[in-house]
Amino acid sequence: MADVPPELINRLVAARRAYRFPSQVRSLAHEFSGKALATLFPHFAPEVVRGEGGVRGELLQVEGALEELIGALTPTHAVPPGIATRFLGELSAIHEQLTRDAEAICQGDPAARSVDEVILTYPGFLALATYRMAHALHQQGLPLVPRILTEFAHEKTGIDIHPGAKIGRSFCIDHGTGVVIGETCVIGNGVKLYQGVTLGAATVQKELADVKRHPTIEDAVVIYAGATILGGDTVVGHDSVVAGNAWLTHSVPPFSVVNRAGEVKPRANRSDAADLEFMI
């Protein structure tokens, strides 16, 4: 080995002494995520287990994987008690939410031939499935793990959803690459996003970490490819349409059409968006 500067060796040794996380956290989180997804949807399972006994066994494995993951964190992090049990109790609601998401994606995309196709192949569904599990753990105060889970999905799909975001029912991400949804974003029911949409913060000062920095998107809003919507005070009113590549930093009322220049006009009916450059 070539001569290595002593100061580099010293820096790396000091970094290892300061490192507070167990080395297996990422692998344990990946194992938990895989088991949970496979239990909720056999589409993700290497082998489909059938019957009540098999399902109960899979649920016990999910609980065990989460407990092992929590156990790896506890030497260095304060973890609220009972998280694994509470998470198992929320799986029914998570499964229902994800089923509605898959149906919304299927109904919203003419290329989708079935809900099974959506679950098996659509990156938007995988990102949402991972997010909804991570969000449940985030709400319970589990440190670090929710971010690890959503970053797994980010790496695989190109869709970046912070586990702290609040997303309603029947959410549809079409194509998905480059979608960013920030930590304090609030999204209503029946919202549809296309690729490259950013729901971000208008400013990134560290002292604003505990305030709402990201927009609110009300029910039944459609946001086309490449649109950017910024700011914690920005509200996109329900049943609005935002054009591709639009840049929006102010609120718009319900039933609005927002064009690329950020200009707003009333939306007369559901088909009143013909002049927009959708960029799908």
C-alpha positions, 0 to 999 in steps of 0.5 A, a space after each residue: 500500500 502506498 504511503 498514507 498520510 498519518 493525519 488521514 489515518 487519525 481522522 478515520 480512526 476518530 470518525 469510527 470512535 464517534 460513530 454512534 449507529 450499529 453497523 447492521 441498522 441498514 441491513 436490518 431495516 432492509 430485511 424488515 421492509 422486505 418482510 413487511 411488503 411481502 406480508 401485505 402484498 404477495 407480489 413482493 414475496 419470494 414464495 407465496 404462503 397461503 392460509 391463515 396459519 401462514 399469514 399469522 407466521 408472516 406477521 410474527 416474522 414482521 414483528 420479530 424483524 422490527 423488534 430486532 431492528 429496534 434492539 439494534 438502535 436502543 444502545 445509542 437511541 431512546 426508542 419509545 416502548 411498544 412500537 412493534 406491537 402498535 405497528 402490527 396493529 396499524 397494518 390493516 389500515 396501511 393495507 387498505 390505504 395502499 389498496 386504494 393507492 394501487 386502484 387510483 394509479 390503475 384508474 389514472 393511467 391508461 397504460 395500466 392493465 390491472 391493479 396487480 400490474 401496478 403493484 408488481 411493476 409501478 415505482 410509484 406504488 413501491 415508493 408509496 408502500 414504503 412511505 406509508 410504513 415509514 410514516 407509521 413508524 415516524 408517527 410513533 417516534 422511532 428514530 432514524 429507521 423511517 428515513 432509512 426506509 424511504 431512502 431505500 425507495 428513493 434509491 430504487 425508484 427516484 421518488 423522494 418522500 419524507 416519512 413525515 409528510 401527510 398523504 391522504 387516500 387514493 394517491 397516484 404518482 404516475 411515472 414518478 422519477 424525480 418527484 420530491 415531497 418534503 417533510 411538512 407537506 400535507 396532501 389531501 385525497 385523490 391527488 395525482 402527481 406526474 414525474 419531476 414534481 417538487 413539493 418543497 420549501 421556499 427557504 432552507 434555513 436550519 432554524 425553520 426545521 420545526 415549522 411548516 415549510 412545505 405546501 398543502 395540496 387539497 383534494 383532487 388536485 392534478 399536478 403535471 410533470 416538472 411543476 414546482 410548488 414551494 412554501 409552507 403557506 402555499 395552499 393549492 385549492 381542491 380540484 385544481 390543475 397545475 401545468 407542467 413546469 409551472 412555478 408556484 409560490 403562492 396559494 390558489 383557490 379551489 377549482 383553479 388552473 395554473 399555467 406554466 407562468 404561474 398565472 391562475 384562472 378559474 376552472 370552469 369544469 373538469 375538462 377546462 385545462 386544454 391550454 396547459 402544457 402538460 408535459 406528460 
